[in-house]
Amino acid sequence: MGLKIRLARAGAKKRPYYHIVVADSASPRDGRFIEKVGSYNPMLPLEHEDRVRLQAERITHWLSKGALATERVARFLGKAGLAPMPAWHEQPKQSAPRKKAQERAAEAAKVAG
């Protein structure tokens, strides 16, 4: 049984709210979980204290039992100091602006300042 610390979606349509849960890796995203260990509200501003809430002692307990955090949750844990911060992934080159868009942005920057 592989344990994951991951997000489970709650909230209404277009009003996301996530529970941070410990679940078996085979169970569905919003399905059965073992324990709720926090919450994440992306609708709040970045600096708001209730945007990410974590139960530190329970998370460290599950990490010691071998649970693995998903990439997003690992970033939350890294910012909270509960786990090492994961390596940052570079933006894929495919989604980078094309040549004309870069030229327009450079010209707009030249005009603006």
C-alpha atoms as an extended CHARMM CRD file, in Angstrom:
* protein
*
       113  EXT
         1         1  MET       CA              0.0000000000        0.0000000000        0.0000000000  PROA      1               0.0000000000
         2         2  GLY       CA              1.7390000000        3.2040000000       -1.2070000000  PROA      2               0.0000000000
         3         3  LEU       CA              0.7170000000        6.2350000000        0.7900000000  PROA      3               0.0000000000
         4         4  LYS       CA              0.4270000000        9.6870000000       -0.7540000000  PROA      4               0.0000000000
         5         5  ILE       CA             -0.0980000000       13.0890000000        0.8110000000  PROA      5               0.0000000000
         6         6  ARG       CA             -2.1580000000       14.8360000000       -1.8410000000  PROA      6               0.0000000000
         7         7  LEU       CA             -4.9470000000       17.2890000000       -2.5830000000  PROA      7               0.0000000000
         8         8  ALA       CA             -8.6040000000       16.2380000000       -2.6480000000  PROA      8               0.0000000000
         9         9  ARG       CA            -10.9060000000       18.7440000000       -4.3090000000  PROA      9               0.0000000000
        10        10  ALA       CA            -13.9190000000       20.1520000000       -2.5110000000  PROA      10              0.0000000000
        11        11  GLY       CA            -15.8780000000       23.3640000000       -2.9710000000  PROA      11              0.0000000000
        12        12  ALA       CA            -18.3300000000       24.5060000000       -5.5940000000  PROA      12              0.0000000000
        13        13  LYS       CA            -17.9730000000       24.8980000000       -9.3320000000  PROA      13              0.0000000000
        14        14  LYS       CA            -15.3790000000       27.5940000000      -10.1120000000  PROA      14              0.0000000000
        15        15  ARG       CA            -14.7540000000       28.0190000000       -6.3400000000  PROA      15              0.0000000000
        16        16  PRO       CA            -12.0170000000       25.4590000000       -5.6120000000  PROA      16              0.0000000000
        17        17  TYR       CA            -11.0910000000       24.3740000000       -2.1280000000  PROA      17              0.0000000000
        18        18  TYR       CA             -8.7740000000       21.4770000000       -1.3940000000  PROA      18              0.0000000000
        19        19  HSD       CA             -8.2610000000       19.1770000000        1.5650000000  PROA      19              0.0000000000
        20        20  ILE       CA             -4.7240000000       17.8930000000        2.0840000000  PROA      20              0.0000000000
        21        21  VAL       CA             -5.1780000000       14.1990000000        2.8080000000  PROA      21              0.0000000000
        22        22  VAL       CA             -3.1800000000       11.0320000000        3.3630000000  PROA      22              0.0000000000
        23        23  ALA       CA             -4.5580000000        8.3820000000        1.0270000000  PROA      23              0.0000000000
        24        24  ASP       CA             -3.6520000000        5.1030000000       -0.6020000000  PROA      24              0.0000000000
        25        25  SER       CA             -2.1480000000        5.8540000000       -4.0030000000  PROA      25              0.0000000000
        26        26  ALA       CA             -4.6960000000        3.5770000000       -5.7000000000  PROA      26              0.0000000000
        27        27  SER       CA             -7.7560000000        5.3810000000       -4.3180000000  PROA      27              0.0000000000
        28        28  PRO       CA             -9.4700000000        8.0690000000       -6.4310000000  PROA      28              0.0000000000
        29        29  ARG       CA             -8.5500000000       11.7620000000       -6.0330000000  PROA      29              0.0000000000
        30        30  ASP       CA            -11.7390000000       12.7270000000       -4.1910000000  PROA      30              0.0000000000
        31        31  GLY       CA            -12.4320000000        9.2500000000       -2.8480000000  PROA      31              0.0000000000
        32        32  ARG       CA            -11.4270000000        7.3300000000        0.2290000000  PROA      32              0.0000000000
        33        33  PHE       CA             -8.6270000000        8.7180000000        2.3750000000  PROA      33              0.0000000000
        34        34  ILE       CA             -6.9750000000        7.7810000000        5.6570000000  PROA      34              0.0000000000
        35        35  GLU       CA             -6.6570000000       11.1560000000        7.3730000000  PROA      35              0.0000000000
        36        36  LYS       CA             -7.1730000000       14.8350000000        6.6150000000  PROA      36              0.0000000000
        37        37  VAL       CA             -3.9970000000       16.7310000000        7.5370000000  PROA      37              0.0000000000
        38        38  GLY       CA             -4.6490000000       20.2290000000        6.1860000000  PROA      38              0.0000000000
        39        39  SER       CA             -6.4070000000       22.4450000000        3.6820000000  PROA      39              0.0000000000
        40        40  TYR       CA             -5.6080000000       24.7520000000        0.7650000000  PROA      40              0.0000000000
        41        41  ASN       CA             -7.7970000000       27.6150000000       -0.4210000000  PROA      41              0.0000000000
        42        42  PRO       CA             -6.4370000000       29.0140000000       -3.7110000000  PROA      42              0.0000000000
        43        43  MET       CA             -9.0870000000       31.7640000000       -3.7300000000  PROA      43              0.0000000000
        44        44  LEU       CA             -7.3250000000       33.6050000000       -0.8950000000  PROA      44              0.0000000000
        45        45  PRO       CA             -4.3920000000       35.9880000000       -1.5580000000  PROA      45              0.0000000000
        46        46  LEU       CA             -0.8730000000       34.5280000000       -1.4130000000  PROA      46              0.0000000000
        47        47  GLU       CA              0.0150000000       36.2480000000        1.8650000000  PROA      47              0.0000000000
        48        48  HSD       CA             -3.2000000000       35.2500000000        3.7030000000  PROA      48              0.0000000000
        49        49  GLU       CA             -2.4970000000       32.9960000000        6.6800000000  PROA      49              0.0000000000
        50        50  ASP       CA             -5.4380000000       30.6440000000        6.0000000000  PROA      50              0.0000000000
        51        51  ARG       CA             -4.4770000000       29.9490000000        2.3590000000  PROA      51              0.0000000000
        52        52  VAL       CA             -2.5400000000       26.8170000000        3.3840000000  PROA      52              0.0000000000
        53        53  ARG       CA             -3.2080000000       25.1880000000        6.7590000000  PROA      53              0.0000000000
        54        54  LEU       CA             -1.1570000000       22.1840000000        7.8440000000  PROA      54              0.0000000000
        55        55  GLN       CA             -1.1620000000       19.8890000000       10.8700000000  PROA      55              0.0000000000
        56        56  ALA       CA              2.6120000000       19.6910000000       11.2300000000  PROA      56              0.0000000000
        57        57  GLU       CA              2.8130000000       16.8380000000       13.7500000000  PROA      57              0.0000000000
        58        58  ARG       CA              0.4950000000       14.5640000000       11.7460000000  PROA      58              0.0000000000
        59        59  ILE       CA              2.3140000000       15.3050000000        8.4890000000  PROA      59              0.0000000000
        60        60  THR       CA              5.7080000000       14.4870000000       10.0100000000  PROA      60              0.0000000000
        61        61  HSD       CA              4.1730000000       11.2750000000       11.4180000000  PROA      61              0.0000000000
        62        62  TRP       CA              2.9630000000       10.1650000000        7.9760000000  PROA      62              0.0000000000
        63        63  LEU       CA              6.2220000000       11.1790000000        6.2930000000  PROA      63              0.0000000000
        64        64  SER       CA              8.0780000000        8.9990000000        8.8140000000  PROA      64              0.0000000000
        65        65  LYS       CA              5.7360000000        6.1120000000        7.9040000000  PROA      65              0.0000000000
        66        66  GLY       CA              6.8190000000        6.4260000000        4.2600000000  PROA      66              0.0000000000
        67        67  ALA       CA              4.1030000000        8.5920000000        2.7340000000  PROA      67              0.0000000000
        68        68  LEU       CA              5.1820000000       10.5570000000       -0.3380000000  PROA      68              0.0000000000
        69        69  ALA       CA              3.8870000000       14.0620000000       -1.0410000000  PROA      69              0.0000000000
        70        70  THR       CA              2.7340000000       15.0780000000       -4.4990000000  PROA      70              0.0000000000
        71        71  GLU       CA              4.5940000000       17.9230000000       -6.1910000000  PROA      71              0.0000000000
        72        72  ARG       CA              2.1610000000       20.6750000000       -5.1270000000  PROA      72              0.0000000000
        73        73  VAL       CA              1.9170000000       19.4310000000       -1.5370000000  PROA      73              0.0000000000
        74        74  ALA       CA              5.7130000000       19.0450000000       -1.3960000000  PROA      74              0.0000000000
        75        75  ARG       CA              6.0100000000       22.7580000000       -2.2200000000  PROA      75              0.0000000000
        76        76  PHE       CA              3.6210000000       23.5830000000        0.6470000000  PROA      76              0.0000000000
        77        77  LEU       CA              5.6530000000       21.3910000000        3.0140000000  PROA      77              0.0000000000
        78        78  GLY       CA              8.9140000000       22.9540000000        1.8130000000  PROA      78              0.0000000000
        79        79  LYS       CA              7.6270000000       26.4750000000        2.4730000000  PROA      79              0.0000000000
        80        80  ALA       CA              6.4500000000       25.3920000000        5.9360000000  PROA      80              0.0000000000
        81        81  GLY       CA              9.8200000000       23.7810000000        6.7150000000  PROA      81              0.0000000000
        82        82  LEU       CA              8.3830000000       20.2890000000        7.1820000000  PROA      82              0.0000000000
        83        83  ALA       CA             10.2710000000       18.7450000000        4.2560000000  PROA      83              0.0000000000
        84        84  PRO       CA             12.9930000000       19.7890000000        1.8230000000  PROA      84              0.0000000000
        85        85  MET       CA             11.8040000000       22.0830000000       -0.9510000000  PROA      85              0.0000000000
        86        86  PRO       CA             11.4490000000       20.1200000000       -4.2150000000  PROA      86              0.0000000000
        87        87  ALA       CA             13.5510000000       21.0580000000       -7.2210000000  PROA      87              0.0000000000
        88        88  TRP       CA             11.9580000000       23.7020000000       -9.3980000000  PROA      88              0.0000000000
        89        89  HSD       CA             10.9290000000       22.5370000000      -12.8450000000  PROA      89              0.0000000000
        90        90  GLU       CA             11.7070000000       24.9030000000      -15.6950000000  PROA      90              0.0000000000
        91        91  GLN       CA              8.8950000000       26.1580000000      -17.9010000000  PROA      91              0.0000000000
        92        92  PRO       CA              8.6330000000       23.9250000000      -20.9770000000  PROA      92              0.0000000000
        93        93  LYS       CA             10.0730000000       25.5000000000      -24.1160000000  PROA      93              0.0000000000
        94        94  GLN       CA              6.9200000000       24.6120000000      -26.0320000000  PROA      94              0.0000000000
        95        95  SER       CA              4.8750000000       27.1120000000      -24.0050000000  PROA      95              0.0000000000
        96        96  ALA       CA              7.4100000000       29.9420000000      -24.3650000000  PROA      96              0.0000000000
        97        97  PRO       CA              6.2370000000       32.9590000000      -26.3970000000  PROA      97              0.0000000000
        98        98  ARG       CA              7.0320000000       32.7270000000      -30.0920000000  PROA      98              0.0000000000
        99        99  LYS       CA              9.3360000000       35.0810000000      -31.9910000000  PROA      99              0.0000000000
       100       100  LYS       CA              6.7150000000       37.7090000000      -32.9270000000  PROA      100             0.0000000000
       101       101  ALA       CA              5.3120000000       37.8120000000      -29.3980000000  PROA      101             0.0000000000
       102       102  GLN       CA              8.8070000000       38.3180000000      -27.9990000000  PROA      102             0.0000000000
       103       103  GLU       CA              9.4190000000       41.1380000000      -30.4950000000  PROA      103             0.0000000000
       104       104  ARG       CA              6.1250000000       42.8210000000      -29.5080000000  PROA      104             0.0000000000
       105       105  ALA       CA              6.9730000000       42.5130000000      -25.8060000000  PROA      105             0.0000000000
       106       106  ALA       CA             10.4450000000       43.9680000000      -26.3680000000  PROA      106             0.0000000000
       107       107  GLU       CA              8.9930000000       46.8650000000      -28.3540000000  PROA      107             0.0000000000
       108       108  ALA       CA              6.3350000000       47.5210000000      -25.6950000000  PROA      108             0.0000000000
       109       109  ALA       CA              9.0400000000       47.5510000000      -23.0200000000  PROA      109             0.0000000000
       110       110  LYS       CA             11.1080000000       49.9920000000      -25.1010000000  PROA      110             0.0000000000
       111       111  VAL       CA              8.1030000000       52.3250000000      -25.5010000000  PROA      111             0.0000000000
       112       112  ALA       CA              7.1270000000       52.0810000000      -21.8240000000  PROA      112             0.0000000000
       113       113  GLY       CA             10.5060000000       52.9110000000      -20.4330000000  PROA      113             0.0000000000
